[in-house]
Amino acid sequence: MAAVSLSPYQASADTVLHATLALGAVMLVLTYVLTRLAVGRALRPVQAMTEQAAAWSTRSGEDRFGTTARPAELAAPAASLDTLLDEARGAGAAHRGLPMSTPSSSR
């Protein structure tokens, strides 16, 4: 019987294991970065609406979310926010005893 050394095969197996782990780590980092970029880009219009709402809360006016050009996915939330804005203004006006004025461009 002839004995054959298995050390070259074990070394190859170790090399493949380390390469697979490194590739997995790189893929994980790339997936995280790309997902973060995609989600950040997708939520950019929502962030802009949030900043607008914060600016509008510091002053009263007839500002509307639905009048600005937005992606189609944000049309329904913009209309809902306009309705909530009208209700909040109405509640604020009723609280102060003022008549509520509804903008003619509400819908």
Salt bridges, closest charged atoms under 4 A:
ASP63 OD2 - ARG59 NH1 2.73
ASP82 OD2 - ARG64 NH2 4.00
ASP86 OD1 - ARG64 NH1 2.57
